[in-house]
Amino acid sequence: MNKPTLFLCIPDHPFPARKNGISIRYQPIIEYASTLFDVHMLVVSDHEISTSDIAEAQKLCKKVSLYIRKPAHTNIGKKIFNRIKSFVPGNTPFPFLCYDEDYISNFIKQETRNIKYDVALCVLATYQHLVQKNVKANRFTLDLIDSPYATACRKQSGSIITSIDNWLIKIWERKALKSADYACYVSPLDLKIGAGKNIDHNKVGVIPNGLYVNDFLNETLDYGCQTIGYLGHMGYAPNIRAALRLYRIFKEIQPQANNSKLVIIGRDPAQAIKDLALDPAVIVTGTVDNIWPYVKGITVFAFPMEIGSGQQNKLLEAMGAGIPVVSSSLGNSGIGAKHAHELLEANNDNDIGNAILSLLKSEKEANRLAVNAKQFINQNYAWPAIYKSLKNTLLN
């Protein structure tokens, strides 16, 4: 018996699995979807893709179509025209315009010619209108992941043009929601901001990222002292800012922290992060083959996030590994863990420092939080539970 068919339009190649937020989310989703569907994955990528990563996708997908974007050359007249056009509510907002849109549209049309899919799933709203225009399907679904409007508001510059653009992004996003048979966000906060108050929960919901809870290794790296950890892609601006803030907090509490060290774990560290390793009390791992021994050796993780959006995968990973966590309210907003039960929530530098010290000084309290955190992750963020939601919504 033939499987039903799934068309997946995705704005980056989702392999390797820990490359970025999209790959963290979609490598396991594709793995699961391939058990239910013949998957045709169409990737619109800003960069070349390695043959090994393509081969990994081909193991799971019946067909992989790759569109590699090239720099688009356009004249000033067209730029002005598109800027004016973007002011029409419902049109693609200026920050999301693609000058190679016609080429992408034709590629989608050619790759899906004479095929009718059971489900067409678009990841992010950028190409959704092109999928609905060119692809024949019984059902169209949309995964926005983070709310474009929420993300735009966090970058607010205060200018009138930016305020207008943000308002137009809100209208465009909500139009995209209405055009889909089902749409989802990665966190309740993104749903609340992006979809607004009048939400049809039969058509719009939340599907969080999950963890492979059995993948954590028992191997632990011994740092030789108590450690305060930060985890994340260290070339990403919100992580850079949070890690630098944590370093400042660490230096304030260092005299009371029993000769502990600050350990920053994550790939592609920016120069500002590399420079922290000049301090003998700081370890910057850089890109490593396997993060888990480094993670398991941490005494306390701290995530003093000030900017960013959506679900913080790094919190899930730290909590799932059974390490106590201190987080800002923003960091926990997409997770929903209970303060003082599954993590400690603190927002100003003094409170964050005191929370870290309390866990360094009380092994009993640290262990209690760690056990509760791991149980919370197993119950709410293990991929098998999330797969059930996927099957009944995006993949239905």
Long-range contacts (C-beta under 8 A, 24 or more apart in sequence): 2-38, 3-36, 3-37, 3-38, 4-36, 4-37, 4-38, 4-118, 4-119, 5-37, 5-38, 5-39, 5-40, 5-115, 5-116, 5-117, 5-118, 5-119, 6-33, 6-36, 6-37, 6-38, 6-39, 6-40, 6-117, 6-118, 6-119, 6-120, 6-121, 6-395, 7-40, 7-42, 7-112, 7-115, 7-117, 7-119, 7-120, 7-121, 7-131, 7-135, 7-137, 8-33, 8-39, 8-40, 8-41, 8-42, 8-121, 8-123, 9-42, 9-44, 9-108, 9-120, 9-121, 9-122, 9-123, 9-127, 9-128, 9-130, 9-131, 9-135, 10-41, 10-42, 10-43, 10-44, 10-123, 11-43, 11-44, 11-45, 11-123, 11-124, 11-126, 11-127, 12-43, 12-45, 12-46, 13-43, 13-45, 13-49, 13-53, 13-54, 13-57, 13-66, 14-57, 15-53, 15-54, 15-56, 15-57, 16-53, 16-56, 18-267, 18-291, 20-233, 21-145, 21-310, 21-313, 22-123, 22-145, 24-209, 24-313, 25-145, 25-186, 25-209, 26-123, 28-210, 28-212, 28-383, 29-390, 30-57, 30-60, 30-61, 31-60, 32-383, 32-387, 32-390, 33-390, 33-395, 34-60, 34-61, 36-391, 36-395, 37-118, 37-119, 37-395, 38-62, 39-63, 40-64, 40-65, 40-111, 40-112, 40-115, 40-117, 41-65, 42-66, 42-67, 42-107, 42-108, 42-111, 42-112, 43-67, 44-69, 44-104, 44-127, 45-69, 65-107, 65-111, 67-103, 67-104, 67-107, 69-100, 69-104, 70-100, 72-98, 72-99, 72-100, 74-99, 86-165, 86-168, 87-164, 87-168, 89-168, 89-171, 89-172, 90-171, 90-172, 90-175, 91-168, 91-172, 92-129, 92-172, 93-165, 93-168, 93-169, 93-172, 94-165, 94-168, 95-152, 95-165, 95-169, 96-125, 96-126, 96-148, 96-169, 96-172, 98-126, 101-130, 104-130, 105-130, 105-133, 105-134, 108-134, 108-135, 109-134, 112-136, 119-394, 119-395, 119-396, 121-394, 121-395, 125-172, 125-173, 125-176, 128-176, 128-179, 128-180, 129-176, 129-179, 132-179, 139-181, 139-182, 139-396, 140-179, 140-180, 140-181, 141-180, 141-181, 141-182, 141-183, 141-184, 141-393, 141-394, 141-395, 141-396, 142-176, 142-177, 142-179, 142-180, 142-182, 142-183, 142-184, 143-183, 143-184, 143-207, 143-394, 144-173, 144-176, 144-177, 144-183, 144-184, 144-185, 144-190, 144-194, 145-185, 145-186, 145-190, 145-310, 146-185, 146-186, 146-187, 146-190, 146-309, 146-310, 147-173, 147-185, 147-190, 147-191, 147-193, 147-194, 147-195, 147-309, 147-310, 148-172, 148-173, 148-194, 149-173, 149-193, 149-194, 150-189, 150-190, 150-193, 150-194, 150-309, 151-309, 153-193, 154-307, 154-308, 154-309, 177-203, 177-204, 182-393, 182-394, 182-396, 184-393, 184-394, 185-310, 186-310, 186-311, 186-334, 187-310, 187-311, 187-333, 187-334, 187-335, 188-334, 188-336, 189-309, 189-310, 189-333, 189-334, 190-309, 190-310, 190-334, 205-389, 205-393, 207-386, 207-389, 207-390, 207-393, 207-394, 208-311, 208-334, 208-380, 208-381, 208-386, 209-311, 209-313, 209-316, 209-381, 209-386, 210-381, 210-382, 210-383, 210-385, 210-386, 211-316, 211-317, 211-320, 211-377, 211-381, 211-382, 211-383, 212-382, 212-383, 213-320, 213-377, 213-378, 213-382, 213-383, 215-292, 216-292, 216-296, 216-320, 216-321, 216-322, 217-290, 217-292, 217-293, 217-296, 218-296, 219-292, 219-293, 219-296, 220-293, 220-296, 220-297, 221-293, 221-294, 221-296, 221-297, 222-297, 223-261, 223-263, 223-283, 223-297, 225-258, 225-259, 225-260, 225-261, 226-257, 226-258, 226-259, 226-260, 226-261, 226-299, 226-300, 226-360, 227-260, 227-261, 227-262, 227-263, 227-297, 227-298, 227-299, 227-300, 228-257, 228-260, 228-261, 228-262, 228-263, 228-298, 228-299, 228-300, 228-301, 228-302, 228-356, 228-360, 229-262, 229-263, 229-264, 229-265, 229-295, 229-298, 229-299, 229-300, 229-301, 229-302, 229-318, 229-323, 230-262, 230-263, 230-264, 230-265, 230-266, 230-301, 230-302, 230-303, 231-265, 231-266, 231-291, 231-295, 231-301, 231-303, 231-314, 231-317, 231-318, 232-265, 232-266, 232-314, 233-266, 233-267, 233-268, 234-264, 234-266, 234-267, 234-268, 234-269, 234-270, 234-273, 234-284, 235-267, 235-268, 235-269, 235-270, 237-307, 238-305, 238-306, 238-307, 238-308, 239-266, 239-308, 239-314, 240-270, 240-272, 240-273, 241-306, 241-307, 242-303, 242-304, 242-305, 242-306, 242-308, 243-273, 243-276, 244-272, 244-273, 244-276, 245-304, 245-306, 245-349, 246-302, 246-304, 247-276, 247-279, 247-282, 248-349, 249-302, 249-304, 249-349, 249-352, 249-353, 249-356, 250-281, 250-282, 252-349, 252-353, 253-353, 253-356, 253-357, 254-281, 256-357, 257-356, 257-357, 257-360, 258-360, 258-361, 260-299, 260-360, 263-294, 263-297, 263-298, 265-291, 265-294, 265-295, 265-298, 291-317, 292-321, 295-321, 295-323, 296-321, 296-322, 296-323, 298-323, 299-323, 299-324, 299-359, 299-360, 299-366, 300-324, 300-325, 300-326, 300-356, 300-359, 300-360, 300-366, 301-325, 301-326, 302-326, 302-327, 302-352, 302-355, 302-356, 303-327, 303-328, 303-331, 304-328, 304-331, 304-349, 304-352, 305-330, 305-331, 306-330, 309-334, 310-334, 311-335, 315-343, 316-377, 316-381, 319-343, 319-373, 319-374, 319-376, 319-377, 320-373, 320-374, 320-377, 320-378, 320-381, 321-374, 322-370, 322-371, 322-373, 322-374, 323-370, 323-373, 324-359, 324-365, 324-366, 324-367, 324-369, 324-370, 324-373, 325-369, 325-373, 326-352, 326-355, 326-356, 326-359, 328-352, 336-380, 337-373, 337-376, 338-376, 341-369, 341-372, 342-369, 342-372, 342-373, 342-376, 343-369, 343-373, 344-369
